[in-house]
Amino acid sequence: MLGDILLISDKHKKAAESIAERVLIEKEAFDESSPGYRFIVAISGESGAGKSELSHSLALVLKKHGFRVKILHTDNYYRVEPLLRRADREKKNFEGIGPEEYNREELLRNIDDFRCGRKADMPCIDIITEKVDRLVTDFSDIDILIIDGLYAIATEGIDLGVYIDLTYKETKKNQMIRGKEMTDEHRWKVLQMEHQSAQKLRHIANTFIDRDYRVLFCD
């Protein structure tokens, strides 16, 4: 997302180091049977939990190990663009808030572009203009894809699923600092419904970040 604000701290960097160790081990195991295996990490969590910060930190750690890494933000794949989304949700009486709001077909197509090492035409939201731009990405030399988003761990074919165990109430301060959306009654209602959807997907993850930002591997 163009114009996004990142609040990266030592806790994000430390968690990224731990996750990177696991990624390196698992990718090496895949490479033994499938040389050049294209590895996918998915990072989920509620608004303000630090998904983008952790994704960026992880990408930098992996880059130091010699890998080419691309971050794919699922917020770019909403079916309704930002300028129209608030009115659309109110028109529908807030029904349907959840994974179905995303253009899953396009998301999966771009993930397949990564798997096959192709060039991809991808959506990219400009936070300043609140419009959707198009981005052309060449995946031919990308080794690892990090998918960042509220429902990212529900994506088919991921190799490592990370869930940040913080609720929207616990991250309220970060949400207000980043200011990506208005923090009014409408926003809090959306966050509550997203919270319910996210909790249903939590069990899919095999790696968790607890409230103190400690990394817990559960398999």
Protein Blocks (a to p, Z undefined) as FASTA:
>chain_A
ZZiacdddfklmmmmmmmmmmmmmmmmmmmmmmghiacdddddddehilmmmmmmmmmmm
mmmnopacddddfklmcfbdfklmmmmmmmnnogaiajklpcfklmmmmmmmmmnopacd
dddddfklopacdddddfklcfbdcdddfklmmpghiabdcdddbdfklmmmmmmmnoma
ccdfklmmmmmmmmmmmmmmmmmpmbdcdfkopacdfZZ
